Amino acid sequence: MWKLGGLNVDGRVVLGPMSGFTTASYREFMKPFGVAAAVTEMTSDAGIINNHRETLGYLRFRPCPLTGLQLFGREPDTLAQAAAMAVAQNPNIDFIDLNMGCPVPKVVRAGAGSALLADPTRCGTIVRQIKKAVDLPVTAKIRLGRTLSDLTFRPVIAELEAAGADAIAVHARTASEHYAGIPHYDLVADLQREMSVPLVISGNVYALADAVHAIGTTGAAAVMVARGGVGNPFLVTQIDRWFRAGERLPYPTVNQQIAWCRQFAGMLIAEKGETIACRQLRSIAPHFVAGCHWSREYRRQLADELVDRTSLDRLLDAVSAEVGNQRIYAEGRPASAGGSGEDANSI
C-alpha cells in the first residue's frame, strides 16, 4: 500500500499510458490481474477546451481501477483549464497525470511532452496551476532528459516536488532514445531515497525479473507496465503476487491466453464497435499468442487476416487446436530478458 495524495494505492503495478492501447475497456480488462492504478491515453488540453469529439471520448470511463487522466500541452493556464473541464465532465477521474516525457516529434515541436524537460521551472508552474484548478492528486511522467548529455530529471523532480506533485513516474530513458535500448536504471539507483513523493519506475518491464530489478534498483513505490503487458496480462499478476507474497507464478497456457484474448475482444467491441475494435485488435491480438511454438505465423495471421469477430474466433480456434495446451514461454516475448539483463525466468 502506498499513498497518492489522499488515495490509497493497493498494489505495486501502475498501468502505463499508451496511445491506441490504453482504452477504457483495456484498463477495465487489466484491473482483475492486479493493476492498482492506471493512466489514460495521452489527451490534448486543446482538444478538451475545443470540445474535440475524439478527445472527449477519452473522458468517458468508469472508475476501474484508480484512473488518472493524462494531459499533454505546454501552457500552464490551458492545461489547468482543461483539467478543470475534464473533471467537471467526469467525476470518476481520480487524479491528473501530466505527460512530460513523450518523445514523438509532433508533440515535442509543440513544446509539450519531453520538450518540457528543458524547462524545469515551467514543469513546476504547470503542476501549481493544475492543483489550483482541481482538488485531485496531480502526478507527472518524465524521462531522464532530452539526451544523455542533457540529463535534467533531478532538477525537474525538484521543481515538481516543490510545486506539490503527489507522485512522479520516471521512464529510465532519454527522449532521444525513444523506446530503444536498455533503460538506464544505473542512473536512477536509489532515486526513491532522494524523493519526498512516491516514485513509479518505467522502462522495459516485460517479465517479472524486469520489475524486480527496476524496483530493487530504484526503491520505487511501484512499477509501470506498458508495452510488456499488451497481450500478456498475467505479467501483472506475476508482479503483484511476487511483491505481496514472494511467490513466482508459472506462465499461462496458450488456451488461457486465447480465452483472455476473446474476453478483451468482446470488451473492446462493446466499447468501440466491431469495425474500429477489430482494426485495433490487429495490433493487439497477435501479442496474446507470442511465446509459443510457431507463434510468428500465428501473429502474422492475426495481424493480416483479422477483419471481424468471426475471423478472430476462427484464427484463435486454429491456434488452440494446434498448440493450446502448451505453456507460454518468456523467451518468445520481445525484450524478455529485460532491462535487468537477467533471464526472464530468474529473479
N, C-alpha and C positions, 0 to 999 in steps of 0.2 A: 504494500500500500504506500502510495506517495501522494503528495498534495499538489494540485494545480489550482492555485489561488485558494478558493474555498471549497473546491471539489476534491473528493477522494477518488483516486485512480487505483483500482484494484487489479493490478497486473503490470507486467514489465514489457508488454508489446503495444506499440502505437502503430496503427496502420497509416502508412505514408500516402501523401497526395500524388496521384498520377493522372495526368490529363488523358481522358478517354478510357480510363480503367476504374477509377475510384468513384463509381456511381453510387447512388443511394442503395440500389439493390446489392451491389458488391459489398458495401460496408455492412449491410444487414446480413448478408450471407456469411461474411467472415466473423461476425460477432461471436457465435457459439463456439468457435475454435479457440477463443481465448484473447481476442482483441479487447484491450481495456479502454482505448480511446482511438479515434480516427479523425482524419482530416479530409475535407472535401477536395475535389478537383480545384485547381487554381482558378480563381474567379476575379474578373476585372472590376475595379472600382467604377470605372466609367460605364461599364455595361450595366451595373446596378443603378447608377444615377440616371442613366438614359433609358431605363426600362427595356433593355435589350431582351427579347423573348428567350433566346437560348441561354443567356446569362442568368436570367431569373429562374430558369429551370433548376439551376444548381442550388437554389434556396429552398426547394420543396423536398423536405425529408423529415422522417420521424427520428426521435432521439434514440438511435440504436447503432452502435454504443454511444458513449460520450462523444460528441461530434463538434469539431471546430471548423468554422468556415474559413478557408484560406483565401485571403485577398492579395492582389498584387496591384501595384501602382507606384507613383513616385511622390505625389504631393501629400503632405500630412493632412491638410484640410479635406481633400477629396476622399482620401482613404477613411477618415473619420466619418464623413457624411455617408459614405457607402456602408460602413459598419452599422451606423445607426438605422439606416433604411432597411438593411438586411434583417436586423434583429426585430424591427417593427413588423416585418412581414412573416418572420418565422421565429416564434418564441422557443422553438426546440434547439436553436443554436446554443451550445454550451460554452464555447469560447471562440475568440477571434484569433486566427493564425495569420502571420504576415510572411509572405514569400519574399525573402531577401537573398535567395540563392539560385534562382532559375538561371541557367546559362544560355537559354535559347536566344539567338541573335535578335529577333524582333522584339523580345521583351527587354533585352539589355539596351538596345538602341533607344527605347522609350524612356530609359533611365530607371527602370524597375528591375526587379529580380536581383541578380548578382551585381548589377551596376551600383546598387546602394552600398555595397561593401566598401566602396571607395570613400564614403562619407559617413563615418560612424555617428557624427552629431545628428545628421538627418535621420538615421535609424532610431536614435533615441527620441527625437521630436515626433516621429510617426507614432511610436508607442504612447507617448504622453497624450497626444491628441485623441487617439482612439480610446484610451482609458477615461478621458473626459466625456467622450461621446456615448459610451456603453458601459453598463455595470456588469461586465463579464471579465473573466480572466483573458489576458492577452499574451500570446506566445509568438515566437518568430523562428523561422527556419533559415539558417545561414550556411555558408561554406567557409572554408579556411581563408579564402581571399580570392582575388581575381586570378593570380598566378602564384607559383611557388616563390617568386621573388617579391611578391606583394601580399604577404600574409597579414590580414587585418582582423582576424577573428577575435583576438583578445581585446583590442580597443572597441570593436563592435559589441562584444559581450558586455564590457564595462558600461557602455552607454545604454544598452538595453536594460541591464540590471538597475542602473540609476534611474531610468525612466519608469520602472515598475513592472517590467515584463515578469510574467508568472512562471515561465519555463522557456528554455531555448533548445531547439534541435540543431545539431551540427552535423552536416554531411562532411565526412573527412576527406574531401577532395577540393581542389580549387575549381573555379568556374571554367577555366581554360581546359581542364581535363574532362569536362562533361561527366560521362559515366564510365570512362575507360581507365584501365589500370587498377592497381591495388590501392585502396584508401590509405591515407597516411595516419594510421592510428598512433604511430610513434610520436607525431606532433601534438597529439591531444591526450597523451598519457596523463592519468590522474587529473584531468581537467575538472571533474566534478568538485574536487577539493578546493579549486580556485574560485568556484562559483557559489553565489548565495541563493540560487534558484535551481530547480531540477534540470538536469541535462538529459536530453534524448539524443542518443547517438545513432548515426545513419551511415550506410555505405556497404554494399556488397554482402548483405545478410541473406544468404542462400541456403544455409544449413545451420543446425543447432550450434556446431562448433564456431561458426562465424559470430553468432550472437553472444556466446560465452566469452569469446575473445574480445569483442567490442566492449562489452560491459566490464569485463575483468580489467582491461587496459585503461579504460577511462573512468571507471567508477560510476557510470551513468545510472540514473534512476530507471531508465527504460531504453529499449532499442526500437528503432523504426524499421518495420518490414514493408518493403515496397515491391520492386520487381521480383524479388525472391519468393514472394507469396502468391504471385499470379499463377493459377493452376496448381498450386502447392499449398493449399490452406492448412494442411496438417502440420506444416512447419511452425505455424503459430502455436498449435497445441504442444508440439515438442518443446518449444522455448518456454511456454507457460508452465508446463509440468516440471521442467528441469529447475526453474527458479522457485517453484513452490515446494517441490518435494525431492529434488535431486534425482529424479527418475528419468532415464533415457528411453523414450518410446521408439519402437521399430517403425520403419516406413510402411505405409499402407499398401494394399494390393492394387493392381490396375483396376479391378472391378470396383473397388471402393472409390478410386479416383473418378471412374466413369459415373458412378452414382452421384458424386458431388458435382460433376460437370453438368449432368442433367438437371440437378436441383438448381444450380446457379442459372442455367439457361432459362429455366421456367421463370425465375425471379426477374431476370433481365428483360425477357419478352413481356412480362406483365408491366414492367416499368416503361419500356421504350416502344413496344410494338414489335411484331415479328421481323419486319424488314430491317429496321435500324438495329435491333438487337442481334440478328444473325450476321449483319455486316461487322459488328463489333466482336462477335464470337469468333470470327475467322482469325482474329489475332489473340484470342484468349483460350479457346478450346484446345488448340494444339499443346498448350503447356500442361494440360491435365494428363496427357499420355507421354510426357517426357520421362526419360529414365526407365524405359522398359525395352526389351528386345524388339528390334525393327521399328523403334519409335520415330526415326527420321521419316520413314514412309507414311506412318500414320499421321504425323504432324503435317506433312505436305498435303495429304488428302483433306484433312480438316481445314487447312488454310485455303485450298483451291476449290473444293467441291461443296462446302457448306453454303447452302443458299436459303434453307428454311429449316423448321424444326424437324420435319420428316427426314431430310438428308442428314441432319446431325444425328438423329437416333439410328439411322441406317449405318452410318460410319462408326458410331460407338458400338453398335451391336457386333460389327465385324471385328473390331479390336478385342472386345470381350470374348468372343468365340475363340480367338487365336491365343491371346496371352492374358486373359482376365485373371487367372489365378496366380500369376507372377506377382512378386512384391517389387514395388518401385525401388530402384537403387539410385543413390545420390549422384553417382558419377555421371549419370545421364543428364544432369541438370546444368545449366550454364553456371560457370564460376563456382561449382560446388565445393571446391577447395577453399573458396572464400578469401577474404582479406587477411585471415589469420595465417594462411599458408599451411594450415593443418588439413589432414584428411577429414572429409565431412563426416566420417563415421567415428571419429575420435573426439574426445572432449579435452 
